[in-house]
């Protein structure tokens, strides 16, 4: 664009126009076109910088997407581990003293000592 404006200025200078109102108008139009070309170049440079920034952001988003996918896969694997039913290992008894529900496993039932309520410290199966 700058080259075209320079060409127009060269044409005006080559025509040896008289210094009248028409010539002043043409020079003012050429100055205006020059200013517009400068603005277009500046804005074009800004657009190029923005496009580079957007490309970098897209790359970052792709990286984050990969990391998130990896984390979700790990979470799914952890959830698969959590599918184990822990309740199958315990029997639940209600404390006759305080009413607390206490889990008791096989080992505790086979021990000679009676299981103790963690809330009130009394024996679950009485004296």
N, C-alpha and C positions, 0 to 999 in steps of 0.2 A: 504494500500500500504506500509506504514511504517513497518508493521509487516512482510510482505513478504521480504522486504529488510533485516530486522534484521535476519530473518530465513536464508537467503543466506549468511550473514556474519557469522552466527553461523556454517553453513556447512563448509565454508572456514576455520574457526578457528579449527573446529573439524577434518578436514582432515590433519592438520599439514603439509600444503604445504611448500616446501622449498622457501626461499627468493630469487627467481630468477625473470627474466623478466616477465614470465607468471603470477606469483603471483602478482607482482606489477600491471600488467594490470588488473587482476581481482579485486584488491582492488580499483583501479582507477574507474573501471566500477561501483562498489558498491557505491563509493563516489558520482559519477555522478547520480546514481539512487536515492540516498539519497537527493541530492539537488533538483532533479526533483520532488520528493515526497513532499518536503517542499513547492516548488512553487505551486504544485497542491493544497495543503491544503490552502495556502494563497489565491489563485485565487478562490477556492471553497467558502471560507469565504466571499470574495468580491461578488461573484455571489449571495450568500444567502442574503447579505445586499441589493444588487440591487433589488432582487426579493421582499424584504420587502418594499423598497422604491416604487417600481412600484405598489405594492398592495395598499399602502397608497395613491399614486397619483390617482389610479383608484377609490378609495373610495371618494377622494376629487372631482373628475370629476362627480361621481354619485350625490354627494350633490349639486354641481353647476348645474347639469342638472335638478334636482328637483326644485331648486330656479328659474332657467331660465323658466322652464315650468310654475311655479306659476306666474312669472312676465308676461309672454306672455298671460296667461289666463286673468290677470287683465287688460292688455292692450287691449285685445279683448273686455272686458266688457266696458272699457272706450270708445272704438271706437263705440260700440253699442249706448252709450249715445250721442256720437257726431253725430249720424244719424239724430237727430232732425234738421229740416230745419228752421234755424233762419230767413231766408229771407222771410218766410211767414208772419212774424210779422211786416214787414216794407214795406212801399212804398218808391220808390226812385224818387227824384226830382232833376233836374239840376238847379243850382243857375243861375238866369238870369244875374247876375253881373259878376261872375268869372268862371262859367262853372263847378264848383265842383258838383259832384254827392253826394247828401246828403240823408241818410236814415231817413224817418220820420214814426213814428208809429201812431196808431189810436189816442192815447191820445193827442199827439201833434196837430193833425188835429182838434180835438174837442175843444182844448183850445181857448180862445178868441184871444190870441196873436198869430201872425204869427210866424212860425218857422224861426229861424235865421241860416244862413250859418256859420258853424264853421270856415271857411277859411277867408271870407271877412267881416263877421258880418252884412251882409245886409239881408233884408227880402226875403225869398224864393218866396213869391207870390206877390212881389212888394208892393207899397204903398197903 
